[in-house]
Amino acid sequence: RFCAQHKEQGMVDVRHKSQAGCSKRAGFNVEGGKRGRFCVQHKLQAMVDVKTKRCEHHAGCSKQPHFHFESERRAKFCAQLKQDEMMDVASKRCKQAGCSKVPL
């Protein structure tokens, strides 16, 4: 076994990729898979994106999260399933004190 730096000529990363010769990021696997096995071009029909974070409100939501309580740094909920007190914590904000608008 060799790391990426010390691999020998002709060796491929079989842990993270299942398509020989493909150098694209592996982000797709079967539902519930922990690691990506295929890139978007080589994924099988039933495979889903397992790298991108998804809304944690319930298992059926596949939208990207942007909302959580102001005191939290990591977004966990999508706009549709957020609670009223939650705000967008994923987008950058204006640096002016007291301003919560998204910069131009």
N, C-alpha and C positions, 0 to 999 in steps of 0.2 A: 504494500500500500504506500502511496506517495501523496504528498500535498500538491496543490496546484503549481507551486513554484518548482518542485523537484520531480514532477511527473516526467516520464520518458516519452520520446516522440511516438505518436500514434495512440497514446493513452487518452481516454475520454472520461469525463466525470459521470459515472453511472449512478451515483447517489442522488444527484439533483436533476438529472435529465434522463429521459427514456428514449430519446430520438438521437441516434448516433449522427454526428456531423452537424447538429444544430447548435448554434452559439447563442440563441435568444434565451431570455429569462424564462425559466420554468415557473409558471404561476397557476397552472391548472391541474386539478386532480378530481377524483370522484368526490361527491358530497360527503363531508366529514373527514376527508383526508387532511393530514397536518401539513404536508409539504407539497410544493408544486412538483409535478413530474413532467409536464409537457408545456411548451409555449403555446400561444394562441393559434399559431399556424398548424401545429401538429396535435392539438388536443382532440380527444375523441368526442363524439356528439353529446354524451351525457355528462361531460366534465364541466366543472364550475371553477371560477376564480377563487383560489384559497389564500392568496396573498393579501388582497385588499380587505381592510377591515370593514365589517358590516354592522348595521344597527343591532344593538343588543336587547331591544325591547322584547322581541319574541323571535323564535327561530324562523318564522316564515318571511321576515322582512329582509330584503337583499339590498337595500339602499345604503349608501355610504353615510356614516355618522358625522354630524357637524355640531351637535348640541349636547350640553351638559350644564350642570350648575356652575355659576361664575367662579366658584372656589376650586373647581376641578380643571385640570389641564387637558385631559384626554377626552375627546368626544366619544360618546357611546350611543347617541340616539339620532335618528333622522328627523327632518323637519316635521313630517307628518305625525310621528309618534312621541315627540318631545312633550314634556310637561310645560305648563304656562310659565313657570319661574325660570326655565332653562334658557340659555342664550348660546349663540354661535361661538364656540371656543376654538374652532379649527381655523377660521379665517383670520388673517392679520388685521390689526386695528390701527387707527390713526394714533400717532405718538403724543398728540396733544392731551394733557391731563383732562379727564372728564369726558372725552369724546370717544364714542364707541362705533363710529362709522368706519367702513372699509376704505382704505386709502385708494387714491386714483392710480 
